[in-house]
């Protein structure tokens, strides 16, 4: 259609033709995915509409939504969205794909101009889609002075629909929302895009405060309007549970979204991840490099298949890892997940308590001369995988607060610090009984293995080829006692060039020491980290 059209005429056209546009397929359903920050998977999506008119071309959603709202015809559009979403979810289920919950925007006129309870029931019955896949996204103002709407909402919630609050912090919805229970609180942070410098910093501080306040009330948080990697990283570090925005995907038809390669969260796991996401985040940082923290280091772990994995850590925990020896979350996981050692001996009862869903589990551990105090609590269990989620708070004891026993423990820690690893071998069966490791640069753990087999494997993987024969001769326990008698020594010690995981060969001192413990003849095998001055 040529020429221009006035706002009044366009609005009249929209109101008069909305039913035709729905019937003829001019109004299509688009989906913008919601991403779970700790998994990177789609955990939901928001249903949006796009009107491609044969006369006026692309119509702005803001123009037709406002026009239909003023004419009290917005319910026609929203009914179309509900029915279309149910059909799309049904098609995904029939095709064997993993469906995800979809939020549908609902207004007060949906309740005053039609029977919204009946609309949902008919759409779900016709499609066979469970109510839990349809989330009601509403603004708080629709409840104002209208108890009838609240009663209908309550009936919908009783059928397992989720209730999402959109645009928290805007107008009426700022604090009256906190009186009611929501599944998800949405923050639209697009207003931050126009801010710079101190204004941007203050705006982010306000959002961060709101997010933690909402978590304290056990609501899930969703930030929408994320457009850059920097924004994503910032809100993820805040502990924001879910994120939506152009950084991940623009809104698109369901078939196009399916081609984007996103993994989809199982609906069975939704409650598990929601519980994790509602944990209040403590974003304090360490004061300095003295071992004294201004706030506890905090991390959220998942324990699955006998392995701990970081899901989240605050800034204090990152600094804490750096303080312990420039550790990253990956190298820290490697230490924690060793098959045996002093830490692992303490973790075994810890894991038993965790599986019993204990909320206050404590122990201390010495690592590189530092006494590390651990406090943890069970968070949730994944009903699909059996994984356990836990939150861990870590602090270090300052010397002025240590008693004599702790000082002794710390002193022993300094001794341990000289060794890269220590193994105890039972001479009766030749098996490794206990292993301690103090390095992430090389080496695996083989508690319970035959020492001769472990030595052969170690020789192949870590000892420089020209020294392997000499190494195996040194590690031969059948000749060890005879060698000690001949040497009239209390231990045997030799240096061997040992390969690190990054390919470097460094000299390491290998020690064999006979000891007796509880009436058993044991051999202590140790690898000493040689200082540069000694090399």
Buried (B, 14 or more C-beta within 10 A) or exposed (E): EEEEEEEEEBBBBBBEBBEEBBEEEBBBBBBBBBBBBBBEBBBBBBBBBBBEBEEBEEBEBEBBBBBBBEBBBBBBBBBBBBBBBBBBBBBBBEEEEEBBBBBBBBBBBBBBBBEBBEBBBBBBEEBEBBBEBBBBBBBBBBBEEBEEBEEBBEBBBEBEBBBBBBBBBBEEBEEEBBEEEBBBBBBBBEEBEEEEEEEEEEBBEEBBEBBBBBBEEEBBBBBBBBBEEEBBEBBBBBBBBBBBBEBBBEBBEBEEBBEEEBEBBBBEBBEBBBBBBBBBBBBBBBEEEEBBBEBBBBBBBBBBEEEBBBBBBBBBBBBBBEBBBEBEBEBBBBBBBBBBBBBBBEBEEBBEBBEEEBEEBEBBBBBBBBBBBBBBBBBBBBEEBEBBBBBBBBBBBEEEEBEEEBEEBBEEBEEBBBBBBBBBBBBEEBBBBBBBBBBBBBBBBBBEBBBBEBBBEBBEEBBBEEBBEEBBEBBEBEEBEEBBEEEEEEBBEBBBBBBBEEEEBBBBBBBBBBEEEEEEEBBBBBBBBBEEEEE
